[in-house]
Every structure is written in C-alpha cells, then in structure tokens.
Amino acid sequence: MNRKNSIIFSGILILCIIGFIYYKLEYSKDIFAQIVSKVGEVNLVNKKGELLAKVEEGYKIKTGEYLQTKDNSSATIKFKDNSLAIISEKSLIIMKKLKYDEDSKKSVTNLLLLKGNVESTVTNQNTFGSEYKVITPTLQLAVRGTIFNVNVEGNISRAFVTKGKILATSGNSSLTLNTGYGVVSDGKNKLNGPILILNKPLINLNELNIKYYKKYVSWNKLEGAIKYHVQIHSISKYSTLIYDKYINKTELKVGDLKDGKYKISIQAVDKYGLEGFKNERYFSVQSSPVPPKVNAPKNSDKPRMVLFTWEKSVEANKYILEISKTRSFKNILIRVNNLNSSLDKMLLPLQKGKYFIRMSSIDSSDKIGPYSESYQFEVENK
C-alpha cells in the first residue's frame, strides 16, 4: 500500500471510529421512559400547556415531551436503568434528555420540572458518564444512586435528600446535599445552606395494625413543623400514589379504600417549605363483610344503662360489638360476640366516663370483617 492509499485508509478508519463514537454517545433515537402506573388524569401538552393527548399506563414518553398531572392525579415513571420518578398532582415536567447504551449500561436522564413535585429513586450509576438530573428554573440537581425530592412553587425551587447525596447548582454557586439536608433557591441569590430537615413524625401504630373499615391515623406534633405531607400509595407491582395532600392537623381519616395493600408516609414540613424524613408504614384494607353502621349511643331510662343501636349490614350473619376507653381499642372493656344479625339494638351497663364503640360483621362462612368507624360517646351520672 503506497503512502497516498495509506492516508486515505487511515482517514476512512478515523471517520468510522468517530461515527461509532458519535453513535454510542447518541445511543438510540427510540429511548423512552414508561408510565408504569397512574391515577387520575395525566396528559401530554405542548409548550403553551394545551392538551395534545390523554395518556394511560404503558405509555412511552420520549425526549422533548411535556407531561402534565391534573388535580388528584399522579404518575410513576420507570427509566431504562430502572430508576423511578413519582410525579405528584398539578405538576409539569419535560423529558429533556433520555439516553441509554445497552452494551456499557451508560444512562443519561435529564428531567425539567416546571411546576409541582417529583420524587426520584435513582439506581446506583457506577458506569462512567452516567447521570440523573432534575432541573428547575432555578436549580440543577445531579445524583448517582439516591432518593430525593424536588419541588417548584412559583419562582421558588426546593430540594431535599432522604438517602444518598446530590449536587445542587444555581448560577455560579453549588453545594453538596447529604442525607438529611435540603436547599431553597429563588435563582437570584447565592445558595445558602445546606438546611437540616426535620425528623420523622411518630405514627400511632395501633390504629394501622388493626383492620378498620375506615382507617384512622394519628401522629405526634413535631417541633418546627408548620404542616404535614401525607401520601398513600397502592402497592402492587409498582407503588402508585393515590393520596397526596398537605394538612395542618395531626390526624387523618383515610377514607374509603378498596381492598388491597397500601403504604402511608408522613413528613413534617418546616418554615422553609422543606419536607423532613418520611415515616412509612404498610397496611392492608379488607372491607368485606361490611360492618354495620353504628349510631350515636343514648342513655336509657334505667340507671347507668346505655342504648346502642346500629344499621344492619346485609352481608352479616352475626355481629361483634366492642367498647373501650381508647380510640385504639388497646384495652377492650366489653366484647359481645355472636350477636344475631336480626338485632339492631342492645342495652349495656356502663359507669360514668368517655368511651368508644365499634362493631364488625361475621358472614355465613364465619369470616370476620373489618371494624366499623369508631364512635365516641359519654356516660353521665343520673
């Protein structure tokens, strides 16, 4: 091979190598993130926020697409490297960059959060060049294997880490957020912090461990908390966010849930709007046979006798009635088993004081159903 041909061959080889490297960097045009579970209305919109299409589970989101969740809605998104992002209600995100190489396992995921909240659970990305970023109008968060939240409210962006660490950047300033710390940015000032986030609220476990027709949950008031973030996930193959609210109280009636397995998480929110560590608990709901509806107890004409009445359950063959001094029913004062389902009232003797009553149904196969919602009442002297 003469010198000219050698130069030509070398040039072609170099071009091939450059082309191969470019391809490996660009990966595939078909890379996507998939919606693996959703609740409510989740839409594709354009830059103006105009509806393009409603999306369902299984939809494959591509680079450049805008995803919007409406009120009381959420979406769980799975990426090629098995990282997960849960998009809360009233949020708007853009898939800025999605790349993945099957050979090297190099993964690049960039989300732009314009409004709302996203919680990311990122797999360990040990491959050189891999990255997972959440970008807001005022912050850039880069991670490698962690759990963190990002929130955008108006011109304020917040981020906090509950496991691992992230690098937070705003303009020319940056800082590392380790587990248990957060940051707030308006995009105008240098990043201050990191800010220590609040501890877990303590949940009353007795109320979750007992089967209720309607769950009642309470937790301790935490110093420094101005409100609490309560989330409930339905548990199947993937965790699906079905309840996501901020409340000022320290108790919650969990409402009507279908039979199944659930996870509740509660976080205290501080004066900066940063959320603390989650207290998570798992529980199950069993709603059959449906319990009778307990009416308000009444004092009878007989001394210290109380009249209890209830609305019959069509699924019941028998009833169980329980009375306790505490809402958790840790210590039961009276338990009446095998009440005939034809009955809808009963007289019982009680001393002066405050009490709680609840009932459950037993069906024809002797299956005991969940407890009814407890009813508080007071017995007075006569």
DOVEX-519904 format. One record per residue (C-alpha): residue number from 1; residue in three letters; x, y, z. Coordinates in Angstrom, 3 decimals, m for minus. Example, Ala and Ser with C-alpha at 12.3 -4.5 7.8 and 13.67 -1.06 7.14 Angstrom:
// residues 2
num	residu	c1	c2	c3
1	ALA	12.300	m4.500	7.800
2	SER	13.670	m1.060	7.140
***
This chain:
// residues 382
num	residu	c1	c2	c3
1	MET	0.000	0.000	0.000
2	ASN	1.543	3.322	m1.075
3	ARG	1.591	6.396	1.113
4	LYS	m1.473	8.019	m0.568
5	ASN	m3.646	4.931	m0.141
6	SER	m2.433	4.567	3.423
7	ILE	m3.507	8.132	4.202
8	ILE	m6.927	7.526	2.595
9	PHE	m7.398	4.272	4.519
10	SER	m6.376	5.927	7.784
11	GLY	m8.791	8.789	7.113
12	ILE	m11.673	6.366	6.473
13	LEU	m10.800	4.410	9.625
14	ILE	m10.765	7.593	11.699
15	LEU	m14.143	8.630	10.270
16	CYS	m15.566	5.200	11.117
17	ILE	m14.257	5.444	14.661
18	ILE	m15.696	8.953	15.046
19	GLY	m19.022	7.758	13.648
20	PHE	m19.091	4.812	16.021
21	ILE	m18.267	7.038	18.990
22	TYR	m20.960	9.531	17.918
23	TYR	m23.492	6.723	17.675
24	LYS	m22.540	5.397	21.081
25	LEU	m22.878	8.878	22.537
26	GLU	m26.219	9.481	20.890
27	TYR	m27.368	5.928	21.677
28	SER	m30.746	5.262	20.140
29	LYS	m33.491	7.524	18.851
30	ASP	m36.063	5.160	20.387
31	ILE	m35.091	5.595	24.053
32	PHE	m38.125	6.318	26.249
33	ALA	m39.413	6.456	29.813
34	GLN	m42.536	4.420	30.530
35	ILE	m45.537	5.236	32.697
36	VAL	m45.907	2.079	34.783
37	SER	m48.812	3.288	36.936
38	LYS	m51.071	6.321	37.116
39	VAL	m54.038	7.780	38.962
40	GLY	m56.491	10.353	37.635
41	GLU	m55.806	12.481	34.573
42	VAL	m52.297	12.551	33.093
43	ASN	m51.792	14.420	29.810
44	LEU	m49.332	15.253	27.089
45	VAL	m49.359	19.003	26.447
46	ASN	m47.495	21.442	24.223
47	LYS	m45.297	24.363	25.300
48	LYS	m48.393	26.504	25.812
49	GLY	m49.958	23.914	28.092
50	GLU	m52.578	22.947	25.519
51	LEU	m53.833	19.360	25.604
52	LEU	m52.354	17.038	22.983
53	ALA	m53.479	13.670	24.341
54	LYS	m54.528	11.848	27.498
55	VAL	m52.105	9.060	28.416
56	GLU	m52.616	5.726	30.145
57	GLU	m50.413	3.151	31.851
58	GLY	m47.829	1.741	29.473
59	TYR	m47.353	4.988	27.552
60	LYS	m43.749	5.545	26.420
61	ILE	m42.624	9.136	26.983
62	LYS	m39.964	10.342	24.547
63	THR	m37.392	13.105	24.686
64	GLY	m38.934	16.556	24.387
65	GLU	m42.451	15.572	25.513
66	TYR	m44.310	17.574	28.170
67	LEU	m46.172	15.581	30.820
68	GLN	m48.853	17.176	32.998
69	THR	m50.705	15.751	36.016
70	LYS	m54.043	17.281	36.988
71	ASP	m55.704	17.617	40.431
72	ASN	m55.736	14.380	42.470
73	SER	m53.561	12.697	39.819
74	SER	m50.107	11.145	39.736
75	ALA	m47.796	9.110	37.501
76	THR	m44.994	6.659	38.276
77	ILE	m42.314	6.661	35.568
78	LYS	m39.693	3.963	35.045
79	PHE	m36.488	4.662	33.129
80	LYS	m34.241	2.280	31.190
81	ASP	m31.813	1.922	34.119
82	ASN	m34.742	1.032	36.448
83	SER	m34.715	4.404	38.202
84	LEU	m38.196	5.605	39.195
85	ALA	m39.819	9.035	39.389
86	ILE	m43.187	9.690	41.015
87	ILE	m44.848	12.818	39.650
88	SER	m47.333	14.379	42.090
89	GLU	m50.572	16.174	41.282
90	LYS	m50.604	19.545	39.472
91	SER	m47.080	19.045	38.119
92	LEU	m45.490	19.754	34.732
93	ILE	m42.271	18.072	33.533
94	ILE	m40.298	17.807	30.292
95	MET	m38.118	14.878	29.263
96	LYS	m35.059	16.945	28.332
97	LYS	m32.694	14.062	27.627
98	LEU	m33.092	10.268	27.615
99	LYS	m30.124	8.134	26.546
100	TYR	m29.073	4.578	27.289
101	ASP	m26.410	2.217	25.916
102	GLU	m27.184	m1.496	26.312
103	ASP	m23.530	m2.503	25.977
104	SER	m21.936	m0.175	28.514
105	LYS	m25.111	0.410	30.603
106	LYS	m24.381	4.109	30.407
107	SER	m27.534	6.066	31.232
108	VAL	m28.325	9.764	30.890
109	THR	m31.639	11.046	32.246
110	ASN	m32.495	14.761	32.464
111	LEU	m35.908	15.946	33.705
112	LEU	m37.019	19.574	33.644
113	LEU	m39.547	20.262	36.407
114	LEU	m41.501	23.445	35.701
115	LYS	m44.179	23.078	38.368
116	GLY	m45.137	20.709	41.169
117	ASN	m43.201	17.883	42.776
118	VAL	m41.174	14.858	41.690
119	GLU	m39.688	12.189	43.941
120	SER	m36.812	10.247	42.382
121	THR	m35.439	6.870	43.412
122	VAL	m32.231	6.556	41.394
123	THR	m30.317	3.304	40.865
124	ASN	m26.593	3.255	41.527
125	GLN	m24.975	4.545	38.351
126	ASN	m21.401	3.397	38.518
127	THR	m20.870	3.478	34.741
128	PHE	m18.586	6.345	33.724
129	GLY	m20.593	9.178	32.205
130	SER	m23.964	8.090	33.610
131	GLU	m26.068	10.831	35.154
132	TYR	m29.526	11.526	36.524
133	LYS	m30.508	15.194	36.761
134	VAL	m33.610	17.091	37.783
135	ILE	m33.525	20.673	36.539
136	THR	m35.818	23.510	37.634
137	PRO	m35.883	27.160	36.524
138	THR	m33.552	27.995	39.447
139	LEU	m31.792	24.752	40.401
140	GLN	m29.925	21.816	38.890
141	LEU	m29.714	18.583	40.903
142	ALA	m27.263	15.872	39.844
143	VAL	m27.167	12.470	41.542
144	ARG	m25.770	8.945	41.459
145	GLY	m27.890	6.448	43.359
146	THR	m30.114	8.212	45.902
147	ILE	m33.652	9.175	46.950
148	PHE	m34.523	12.858	46.783
149	ASN	m37.426	15.255	46.187
150	VAL	m37.636	18.415	44.122
151	ASN	m40.449	20.966	44.329
152	VAL	m41.216	24.052	42.216
153	GLU	m43.687	26.632	43.506
154	GLY	m43.733	29.902	41.563
155	ASN	m40.133	31.169	41.374
156	ILE	m39.011	29.070	44.350
157	SER	m37.317	25.672	43.966
158	ARG	m36.697	23.283	46.849
159	ALA	m34.775	20.013	47.089
160	PHE	m34.050	17.649	49.963
161	VAL	m32.325	14.284	50.312
162	THR	m33.587	11.337	52.369
163	LYS	m30.926	8.859	51.191
164	GLY	m27.548	9.354	49.483
165	LYS	m26.419	12.775	48.285
166	ILE	m26.881	15.221	45.411
167	LEU	m25.021	18.184	43.965
168	ALA	m27.201	21.313	43.865
169	THR	m26.218	24.139	41.493
170	SER	m27.765	27.574	40.963
171	GLY	m25.914	30.020	38.720
172	ASN	m22.286	30.102	39.835
173	SER	m22.905	28.637	43.284
174	SER	m23.190	24.977	44.204
175	LEU	m23.245	22.769	47.290
176	THR	m23.481	19.100	48.165
177	LEU	m26.601	17.918	49.954
178	ASN	m26.024	14.828	52.068
179	THR	m28.722	12.669	53.637
180	GLY	m30.940	14.788	55.894
181	TYR	m30.334	18.162	54.250
182	GLY	m32.160	20.446	51.829
183	VAL	m31.844	23.728	49.966
184	VAL	m34.132	26.539	48.791
185	SER	m33.394	28.712	45.747
186	ASP	m35.034	31.715	44.072
187	GLY	m32.387	31.860	41.333
188	LYS	m31.324	35.375	42.314
189	ASN	m29.205	34.828	45.387
190	LYS	m26.289	32.556	46.173
191	LEU	m27.283	29.179	47.582
192	ASN	m27.491	29.199	51.368
193	GLY	m27.397	26.047	53.386
194	PRO	m27.483	23.180	53.477
195	ILE	m30.551	23.227	55.762
196	LEU	m31.138	20.373	58.214
197	ILE	m34.542	18.777	57.552
198	LEU	m36.974	17.621	60.245
199	ASN	m37.132	14.147	61.767
200	LYS	m39.896	11.582	61.255
201	PRO	m43.257	12.119	62.949
202	LEU	m44.218	9.172	65.169
203	ILE	m47.307	7.369	63.844
204	ASN	m49.731	5.693	66.233
205	LEU	m49.163	2.138	65.024
206	ASN	m52.086	0.609	66.931
207	GLU	m54.501	2.368	64.624
208	LEU	m52.861	0.969	61.500
209	ASN	m52.269	m2.569	62.731
210	ILE	m55.981	m3.152	63.391
211	LYS	m58.348	m3.825	60.490
212	TYR	m60.757	m0.910	60.140
213	TYR	m63.461	m0.343	57.572
214	LYS	m62.284	3.253	57.513
215	LYS	m58.709	3.771	58.695
216	TYR	m57.937	6.429	61.267
217	VAL	m54.301	7.537	61.587
218	SER	m52.696	9.958	64.031
219	TRP	m49.126	11.112	64.656
220	ASN	m47.219	13.256	67.114
221	LYS	m46.885	17.014	66.702
222	LEU	m43.278	17.704	65.712
223	GLU	m41.454	20.828	66.902
224	GLY	m40.628	23.095	63.959
225	ALA	m43.376	21.697	61.722
226	ILE	m45.912	24.084	60.191
227	LYS	m47.834	21.354	58.328
228	TYR	m47.554	17.707	57.271
229	HIS	m47.294	15.990	53.894
230	VAL	m49.379	12.806	53.827
231	GLN	m49.141	10.337	50.943
232	ILE	m50.831	6.974	50.429
233	HIS	m49.556	4.520	47.827
234	SER	m51.378	1.492	46.499
235	ILE	m48.925	m1.424	46.446
236	SER	m48.851	m3.912	43.575
237	LYS	m46.001	m4.395	41.117
238	TYR	m45.257	m0.678	41.335
239	SER	m46.073	1.876	44.004
240	THR	m48.971	4.082	42.824
241	LEU	m49.578	7.425	44.536
242	ILE	m53.327	7.672	45.241
243	TYR	m53.480	10.311	48.014
244	ASP	m51.176	13.331	48.219
245	LYS	m52.152	16.237	50.482
246	TYR	m50.669	18.801	52.868
247	ILE	m52.643	19.137	56.112
248	ASN	m52.308	21.210	59.284
249	LYS	m53.784	18.597	61.666
250	THR	m52.026	15.597	63.188
251	GLU	m54.725	13.089	62.357
252	LEU	m56.410	11.767	59.254
253	LYS	m59.400	9.619	58.410
254	VAL	m58.117	7.664	55.475
255	GLY	m61.491	7.407	53.710
256	ASP	m62.832	4.646	51.512
257	LEU	m60.036	2.476	50.176
258	LYS	m60.548	m0.615	48.061
259	ASP	m59.384	m3.981	49.375
260	GLY	m55.641	m4.294	48.942
261	LYS	m52.204	m3.394	50.283
262	TYR	m51.117	0.192	50.950
263	LYS	m48.266	2.327	52.217
264	ILE	m48.775	5.579	54.112
265	SER	m45.963	8.111	54.514
266	ILE	m45.986	11.250	56.650
267	GLN	m43.419	14.078	56.508
268	ALA	m43.211	17.238	58.593
269	VAL	m42.772	20.486	56.626
270	ASP	m40.646	23.304	58.097
271	LYS	m40.826	27.094	57.742
272	TYR	m38.692	26.929	54.587
273	GLY	m41.163	24.579	52.911
274	LEU	m38.651	21.717	53.111
275	GLU	m40.007	18.283	53.985
276	GLY	m38.364	16.048	56.548
277	PHE	m37.728	12.334	56.752
278	LYS	m40.650	10.051	55.930
279	ASN	m42.283	7.769	58.414
280	GLU	m43.618	4.939	56.252
281	ARG	m45.982	2.167	57.319
282	TYR	m47.642	m0.623	55.362
283	PHE	m51.207	m1.752	55.975
284	SER	m53.966	m3.773	54.334
285	VAL	m57.612	m2.981	53.741
286	GLN	m60.314	m5.611	53.999
287	SER	m63.833	m4.252	53.547
288	SER	m65.876	m7.454	53.407
289	PRO	m68.145	m8.379	55.060
290	VAL	m69.157	m4.744	55.513
291	PRO	m69.661	m3.757	59.176
292	PRO	m72.916	m2.280	60.466
293	LYS	m73.119	1.496	60.771
294	VAL	m73.067	2.449	64.464
295	ASN	m75.469	5.174	65.610
296	ALA	m74.911	7.605	68.473
297	PRO	m75.428	5.754	71.793
298	LYS	m78.156	7.106	74.122
299	ASN	m78.610	6.995	77.880
300	SER	m81.669	4.909	78.732
301	ASP	m84.296	5.391	81.446
302	LYS	m82.537	2.757	83.559
303	PRO	m79.565	3.991	85.698
304	ARG	m76.156	3.603	84.049
305	MET	m77.684	1.696	81.130
306	VAL	m76.800	2.808	77.610
307	LEU	m78.824	2.028	74.499
308	PHE	m76.698	1.079	71.481
309	THR	m78.264	0.961	68.019
310	TRP	m76.905	0.265	64.551
311	GLU	m77.936	m0.068	60.930
312	LYS	m77.847	m3.685	59.777
313	SER	m75.291	m4.994	57.272
314	VAL	m76.773	m7.184	54.521
315	GLU	m73.550	m9.231	54.450
316	ALA	m73.699	m10.135	58.140
317	ASN	m74.827	m13.375	59.735
318	LYS	m73.642	m12.244	63.197
319	TYR	m72.043	m9.175	64.780
320	ILE	m69.234	m8.393	67.209
321	LEU	m69.565	m5.321	69.456
322	GLU	m66.604	m3.829	71.361
323	ILE	m66.304	m0.940	73.822
324	SER	m63.046	0.666	75.008
325	LYS	m61.759	3.743	76.802
326	THR	m59.310	4.478	73.977
327	ARG	m59.723	5.030	70.237
328	SER	m57.024	2.418	69.558
329	PHE	m59.017	m0.259	71.482
330	LYS	m55.791	m1.459	73.063
331	ASN	m57.740	m2.469	76.169
332	ILE	m61.270	m3.685	75.463
333	LEU	m63.747	m3.238	78.349
334	ILE	m66.713	m5.044	76.767
335	ARG	m66.799	m7.518	73.893
336	VAL	m70.068	m9.106	72.796
337	ASN	m69.569	m11.982	70.343
338	ASN	m72.050	m13.645	68.016
339	LEU	m74.798	m11.031	68.138
340	ASN	m77.650	m12.218	65.941
341	SER	m77.843	m10.228	62.692
342	SER	m81.582	m9.758	63.205
343	LEU	m80.819	m7.419	66.127
344	ASP	m80.252	m3.691	65.676
345	LYS	m80.066	m2.530	69.320
346	MET	m78.738	m3.546	72.755
347	LEU	m78.690	m2.233	76.346
348	LEU	m75.379	m2.364	78.264
349	PRO	m74.352	m1.107	81.737
350	LEU	m71.510	1.452	81.928
351	GLN	m70.043	3.689	84.610
352	LYS	m69.688	7.448	84.158
353	GLY	m66.965	8.350	81.635
354	LYS	m65.969	8.656	77.994
355	TYR	m65.892	5.597	75.714
356	PHE	m65.519	4.381	72.142
357	ILE	m67.675	1.761	70.397
358	ARG	m67.100	m0.209	67.198
359	MET	m68.653	m3.248	65.523
360	SER	m67.793	m5.821	62.877
361	SER	m69.743	m8.364	60.848
362	ILE	m69.357	m12.142	60.573
363	ASP	m70.643	m13.729	57.365
364	SER	m72.214	m17.157	56.846
365	SER	m68.776	m18.771	56.402
366	ASP	m67.591	m17.321	59.772
367	LYS	m65.295	m14.802	58.089
368	ILE	m64.837	m11.777	60.357
369	GLY	m64.865	m8.456	58.531
370	PRO	m63.170	m5.150	59.381
371	TYR	m64.242	m2.918	62.239
372	SER	m66.608	m0.055	61.681
373	GLU	m65.531	3.506	62.220
374	SER	m65.324	4.007	65.990
375	TYR	m67.862	6.289	67.673
376	GLN	m67.024	8.284	70.809
377	PHE	m69.695	8.759	73.464
378	GLU	m70.045	9.823	77.108
379	VAL	m71.982	8.292	80.000
380	GLU	m73.248	10.743	82.622
381	ASN	m74.473	10.206	86.184
382	LYS	m78.185	10.183	86.811
***
